[in-house]
Amino acid sequence: MVENRPHIAFFSQTGSEIANIAKATGEWPDLIVTNKRPDNLRKIDKRIEGKVVTVSNRPTTQELQAILGNYDNPIVTLHGWLRIMPESICKEYNIFNGHPGLITEYPELKGKDPQIRAFKAKLPVMGCVIHKVTAGVDEGKVLAEERFNAFEISEQEMWDTMKDRSLYLWVNFLKELKD
């Protein structure tokens, strides 16, 4: 998908978004990285088992550099990666994060589980963004967004729509990187 540039995808939760993007595009990342988490917090999507490199739960700059430094000018994407990337890594690499909160309209949705907070607040519009990663939490420039009407939708409809809109956003974003 990302022509002549390696694609490295990071996740902390299940990795299902990475698998769904690969299914939609027909292309897997060159490397998938996750962090070691306690077993009670870990359930990896079976579609990516065996394709994953595991780093420590809170990887150091040196540990991340040891992985990323093996690739020439990689595109790095974060899909539920629940760690802050160190500033030196953010400055050296092209890193993009998918965030399931419409932070362009509701900056208070930065951080973990914004879709739950948006649903509980009964926000009339919800969405997701892809932003450039900086060392701050969801502080980088927003590069793409998808929004949807959330007026009177159920929680399940919210989850389904968010998943669909996020997949659409990633597929198109990665396609643009290739073109």
BALOBA-1460 file (C-alpha; in Angstrom, 3 decimals):
// residues 179
<rec num="1" residu="m" x="0.000" y="0.000" z="0.000"/>
<rec num="2" residu="v" x="2.746" y="2.471" z="0.855"/>
<rec num="3" residu="e" x="4.861" y="2.367" z="-2.278"/>
<rec num="4" residu="n" x="8.589" y="1.783" z="-1.780"/>
<rec num="5" residu="r" x="8.322" y="2.600" z="1.911"/>
<rec num="6" residu="p" x="7.984" y="0.011" z="4.638"/>
<rec num="7" residu="h" x="4.827" y="0.166" z="6.724"/>
<rec num="8" residu="i" x="5.083" y="-0.603" z="10.441"/>
<rec num="9" residu="a" x="1.846" y="-0.825" z="12.439"/>
<rec num="10" residu="f" x="1.651" y="-0.666" z="16.242"/>
<rec num="11" residu="f" x="-1.197" y="-1.791" z="18.516"/>
<rec num="12" residu="s" x="-1.767" y="-2.428" z="22.228"/>
<rec num="13" residu="q" x="-5.215" y="-3.960" z="22.222"/>
<rec num="14" residu="t" x="-6.392" y="-6.630" z="19.732"/>
<rec num="15" residu="g" x="-4.905" y="-5.598" z="16.399"/>
<rec num="16" residu="s" x="-8.269" y="-6.106" z="14.694"/>
<rec num="17" residu="e" x="-8.111" y="-2.720" z="12.968"/>
<rec num="18" residu="i" x="-4.804" y="-3.681" z="11.349"/>
<rec num="19" residu="a" x="-6.306" y="-6.986" z="10.185"/>
<rec num="20" residu="n" x="-9.392" y="-5.205" z="8.811"/>
<rec num="21" residu="i" x="-7.247" y="-2.713" z="6.890"/>
<rec num="22" residu="a" x="-5.167" y="-5.566" z="5.461"/>
<rec num="23" residu="k" x="-8.334" y="-7.384" z="4.404"/>
<rec num="24" residu="a" x="-9.710" y="-4.230" z="2.743"/>
<rec num="25" residu="t" x="-6.477" y="-3.375" z="0.918"/>
<rec num="26" residu="g" x="-5.056" y="-6.841" z="0.304"/>
<rec num="27" residu="e" x="-1.755" y="-5.734" z="1.867"/>
<rec num="28" residu="w" x="-0.289" y="-6.388" z="5.296"/>
<rec num="29" residu="p" x="2.167" y="-4.051" z="7.027"/>
<rec num="30" residu="d" x="5.814" y="-5.071" z="6.722"/>
<rec num="31" residu="l" x="5.935" y="-5.353" z="10.508"/>
<rec num="32" residu="i" x="3.312" y="-5.392" z="13.269"/>
<rec num="33" residu="v" x="4.441" y="-4.400" z="16.768"/>
<rec num="34" residu="t" x="2.612" y="-4.784" z="20.067"/>
<rec num="35" residu="n" x="3.571" y="-4.333" z="23.674"/>
<rec num="36" residu="k" x="3.571" y="-7.068" z="26.295"/>
<rec num="37" residu="r" x="0.501" y="-6.593" z="28.424"/>
<rec num="38" residu="p" x="-0.938" y="-8.577" z="31.327"/>
<rec num="39" residu="d" x="-2.920" y="-11.596" z="30.121"/>
<rec num="40" residu="n" x="-6.176" y="-10.200" z="31.531"/>
<rec num="41" residu="l" x="-5.779" y="-7.195" z="29.183"/>
<rec num="42" residu="r" x="-4.662" y="-9.161" z="26.145"/>
<rec num="43" residu="k" x="-6.668" y="-10.787" z="23.402"/>
<rec num="44" residu="i" x="-4.980" y="-10.682" z="19.984"/>
<rec num="45" residu="d" x="-7.051" y="-11.014" z="16.838"/>
<rec num="46" residu="k" x="-6.388" y="-14.511" z="15.451"/>
<rec num="47" residu="r" x="-5.846" y="-13.076" z="11.946"/>
<rec num="48" residu="i" x="-2.581" y="-11.466" z="13.006"/>
<rec num="49" residu="e" x="-1.204" y="-14.131" z="15.329"/>
<rec num="50" residu="g" x="2.252" y="-15.107" z="14.167"/>
<rec num="51" residu="k" x="2.799" y="-11.777" z="12.366"/>
<rec num="52" residu="v" x="3.554" y="-9.782" z="15.517"/>
<rec num="53" residu="v" x="6.758" y="-8.663" z="17.216"/>
<rec num="54" residu="t" x="6.334" y="-7.982" z="20.930"/>
<rec num="55" residu="v" x="8.171" y="-5.249" z="22.814"/>
<rec num="56" residu="s" x="8.103" y="-4.560" z="26.543"/>
<rec num="57" residu="n" x="4.923" y="-3.153" z="28.056"/>
<rec num="58" residu="r" x="6.463" y="0.332" z="28.227"/>
<rec num="59" residu="p" x="9.116" y="0.279" z="25.505"/>
<rec num="60" residu="t" x="12.074" y="2.612" z="25.836"/>
<rec num="61" residu="t" x="13.314" y="4.952" z="23.142"/>
<rec num="62" residu="q" x="16.198" y="2.541" z="22.560"/>
<rec num="63" residu="e" x="13.836" y="-0.421" z="22.147"/>
<rec num="64" residu="l" x="11.673" y="1.466" z="19.629"/>
<rec num="65" residu="q" x="14.747" y="2.740" z="17.777"/>
<rec num="66" residu="a" x="16.111" y="-0.816" z="17.537"/>
<rec num="67" residu="i" x="12.951" y="-1.815" z="15.648"/>
<rec num="68" residu="l" x="12.320" y="1.282" z="13.546"/>
<rec num="69" residu="g" x="16.004" y="1.778" z="12.723"/>
<rec num="70" residu="n" x="15.996" y="-1.443" z="10.698"/>
<rec num="71" residu="y" x="13.780" y="0.203" z="8.043"/>
<rec num="72" residu="d" x="14.562" y="2.956" z="5.564"/>
<rec num="73" residu="n" x="12.081" y="5.840" z="5.889"/>
<rec num="74" residu="p" x="9.149" y="3.795" z="7.216"/>
<rec num="75" residu="i" x="5.555" y="4.914" z="7.533"/>
<rec num="76" residu="v" x="4.481" y="4.116" z="11.093"/>
<rec num="77" residu="t" x="0.803" y="3.815" z="12.000"/>
<rec num="78" residu="l" x="-0.745" y="3.485" z="15.446"/>
<rec num="79" residu="h" x="-3.973" y="1.500" z="15.908"/>
<rec num="80" residu="g" x="-4.938" y="1.567" z="19.560"/>
<rec num="81" residu="w" x="-1.317" y="1.895" z="20.660"/>
<rec num="82" residu="l" x="-1.732" y="2.916" z="24.297"/>
<rec num="83" residu="r" x="1.703" y="4.406" z="24.799"/>
<rec num="84" residu="i" x="3.175" y="7.839" z="24.137"/>
<rec num="85" residu="m" x="5.892" y="7.808" z="21.521"/>
<rec num="86" residu="p" x="9.068" y="9.550" z="22.728"/>
<rec num="87" residu="e" x="9.734" y="12.982" z="21.229"/>
<rec num="88" residu="s" x="12.956" y="11.862" z="19.505"/>
<rec num="89" residu="i" x="11.085" y="9.008" z="17.768"/>
<rec num="90" residu="c" x="8.275" y="11.378" z="16.702"/>
<rec num="91" residu="k" x="10.787" y="13.777" z="15.171"/>
<rec num="92" residu="e" x="12.737" y="11.089" z="13.325"/>
<rec num="93" residu="y" x="9.861" y="9.046" z="11.843"/>
<rec num="94" residu="n" x="6.602" y="9.655" z="9.981"/>
<rec num="95" residu="i" x="4.086" y="8.418" z="12.548"/>
<rec num="96" residu="f" x="0.306" y="8.634" z="12.204"/>
<rec num="97" residu="n" x="-2.360" y="7.777" z="14.768"/>
<rec num="98" residu="g" x="-5.981" y="6.827" z="14.271"/>
<rec num="99" residu="h" x="-8.107" y="8.365" z="17.023"/>
<rec num="100" residu="p" x="-11.789" y="7.456" z="17.542"/>
<rec num="101" residu="g" x="-12.807" y="10.913" z="18.694"/>
<rec num="102" residu="l" x="-13.667" y="13.990" z="16.663"/>
<rec num="103" residu="i" x="-10.995" y="16.155" z="18.307"/>
<rec num="104" residu="t" x="-11.291" y="18.781" z="15.579"/>
<rec num="105" residu="e" x="-14.694" y="19.671" z="17.005"/>
<rec num="106" residu="y" x="-14.377" y="18.370" z="20.573"/>
<rec num="107" residu="p" x="-10.775" y="18.770" z="21.818"/>
<rec num="108" residu="e" x="-11.849" y="17.356" z="25.171"/>
<rec num="109" residu="l" x="-12.017" y="13.936" z="23.458"/>
<rec num="110" residu="k" x="-8.230" y="13.619" z="23.387"/>
<rec num="111" residu="g" x="-6.985" y="10.575" z="25.292"/>
<rec num="112" residu="k" x="-8.250" y="7.051" z="25.872"/>
<rec num="113" residu="d" x="-11.764" y="5.841" z="24.995"/>
<rec num="114" residu="p" x="-13.124" y="9.076" z="23.495"/>
<rec num="115" residu="q" x="-15.963" y="7.272" z="21.730"/>
<rec num="116" residu="i" x="-17.366" y="6.134" z="25.073"/>
<rec num="117" residu="r" x="-17.143" y="9.657" z="26.482"/>
<rec num="118" residu="a" x="-18.785" y="11.097" z="23.335"/>
<rec num="119" residu="f" x="-21.615" y="8.580" z="23.495"/>
<rec num="120" residu="k" x="-22.257" y="9.205" z="27.195"/>
<rec num="121" residu="a" x="-22.283" y="12.973" z="26.531"/>
<rec num="122" residu="k" x="-24.846" y="12.370" z="23.754"/>
<rec num="123" residu="l" x="-22.824" y="14.415" z="21.279"/>
<rec num="124" residu="p" x="-24.856" y="14.947" z="18.085"/>
<rec num="125" residu="v" x="-21.846" y="14.372" z="15.821"/>
<rec num="126" residu="m" x="-19.125" y="11.816" z="16.341"/>
<rec num="127" residu="g" x="-16.176" y="10.722" z="14.269"/>
<rec num="128" residu="c" x="-12.562" y="9.752" z="14.017"/>
<rec num="129" residu="v" x="-9.350" y="11.368" z="12.851"/>
<rec num="130" residu="i" x="-5.872" y="10.506" z="11.701"/>
<rec num="131" residu="h" x="-3.236" y="12.849" z="13.052"/>
<rec num="132" residu="k" x="0.510" y="13.228" z="12.937"/>
<rec num="133" residu="v" x="2.014" y="11.861" z="16.139"/>
<rec num="134" residu="t" x="3.854" y="14.153" z="18.526"/>
<rec num="135" residu="a" x="5.031" y="13.452" z="22.069"/>
<rec num="136" residu="g" x="1.763" y="14.942" z="23.423"/>
<rec num="137" residu="v" x="-1.460" y="12.949" z="23.719"/>
<rec num="138" residu="d" x="-3.404" y="13.422" z="20.461"/>
<rec num="139" residu="e" x="-1.761" y="16.827" z="19.957"/>
<rec num="140" residu="g" x="-0.438" y="16.454" z="16.395"/>
<rec num="141" residu="k" x="-1.902" y="18.054" z="13.295"/>
<rec num="142" residu="v" x="-5.111" y="16.363" z="12.119"/>
<rec num="143" residu="l" x="-4.607" y="15.166" z="8.542"/>
<rec num="144" residu="a" x="-7.936" y="13.447" z="7.835"/>
<rec num="145" residu="e" x="-11.298" y="13.065" z="9.534"/>
<rec num="146" residu="e" x="-14.606" y="11.271" z="9.172"/>
<rec num="147" residu="r" x="-17.752" y="12.334" z="10.980"/>
<rec num="148" residu="f" x="-21.245" y="10.942" z="11.313"/>
<rec num="149" residu="n" x="-24.590" y="11.923" z="12.771"/>
<rec num="150" residu="a" x="-24.870" y="10.392" z="16.236"/>
<rec num="151" residu="f" x="-28.267" y="11.759" z="17.141"/>
<rec num="152" residu="e" x="-30.336" y="8.999" z="18.779"/>
<rec num="153" residu="i" x="-28.097" y="6.085" z="17.793"/>
<rec num="154" residu="s" x="-27.633" y="3.068" z="20.014"/>
<rec num="155" residu="e" x="-24.293" y="2.218" z="21.567"/>
<rec num="156" residu="q" x="-23.927" y="-0.742" z="19.181"/>
<rec num="157" residu="e" x="-24.669" y="1.512" z="16.180"/>
<rec num="158" residu="m" x="-22.015" y="3.912" z="17.454"/>
<rec num="159" residu="w" x="-19.411" y="1.118" z="17.698"/>
<rec num="160" residu="d" x="-20.303" y="-0.264" z="14.258"/>
<rec num="161" residu="t" x="-20.276" y="3.149" z="12.588"/>
<rec num="162" residu="m" x="-17.016" y="4.175" z="14.269"/>
<rec num="163" residu="k" x="-15.344" y="0.958" z="13.133"/>
<rec num="164" residu="d" x="-16.621" y="1.447" z="9.581"/>
<rec num="165" residu="r" x="-15.614" y="5.131" z="9.394"/>
<rec num="166" residu="s" x="-12.176" y="4.428" z="10.853"/>
<rec num="167" residu="l" x="-11.537" y="1.663" z="8.327"/>
<rec num="168" residu="y" x="-12.640" y="3.929" z="5.468"/>
<rec num="169" residu="l" x="-10.394" y="6.716" z="6.777"/>
<rec num="170" residu="w" x="-7.320" y="4.471" z="7.052"/>
<rec num="171" residu="v" x="-7.780" y="2.825" z="3.649"/>
<rec num="172" residu="n" x="-8.032" y="6.200" z="1.916"/>
<rec num="173" residu="f" x="-5.220" y="7.745" z="3.942"/>
<rec num="174" residu="l" x="-2.823" y="4.906" z="3.145"/>
<rec num="175" residu="k" x="-3.863" y="5.008" z="-0.525"/>
<rec num="176" residu="e" x="-2.999" y="8.722" z="-0.650"/>
<rec num="177" residu="l" x="0.432" y="7.990" z="0.826"/>
<rec num="178" residu="k" x="1.017" y="5.578" z="-2.055"/>
<rec num="179" residu="d" x="-0.142" y="7.914" z="-4.820"/>
